[in-house]
């Protein structure tokens, strides 16, 4: 179902500037949203149809829809029968984020009557389940604590918060399944990379913002920055003669 704050009774689509200026979502995601908002209120969102509309492919479509879901423009609802059994799923599309995470005037959205099409059943197909798989919320506190534990032992800069731009980068990395699976492994490699600990011609050291760059985890796993580990100084000993 499509929820919009403007009625669709004109031969063109009205798009809020807030959508176009929302820097949390890519141009790809904005294009998907504009396409969905051009449809009637009772139009049923189906992954198979969307994947066949353009040349982007399911991977690009999946990541774009995930962006829209994270930002509040899409929501996946589970449909249940009167006796509580799961009957299928249905995407809800909003032209104003339903979770109100961007600055906009709060208004009650208008919606069309729910109508199911015999040709477009809401029961998820196998391909739809792959497309609409939900990603768990990023563990911001866990990532910050893991970095600070490492920073304390390796002599790197710790952080006091994850918010604003840094929070946006964590969300972006967390959408990558490989990053979610391997970030802790990559983090543990940093103390064995002398270059990251300051042994370079600039005296540069790694920090959390560097770790959150798109390719940092991959480069660590591929063996980049390899070098002799910086060993902590040996404890002092009393070498005096007794």
Beta strands, then each sheet from edge to edge (+ up, - down):
strand 1: 2-4
strand 2: 74-80
strand 3: 86-94
strand 4: 110-111
sheet 1: 2+ 3- 1- 4+
end
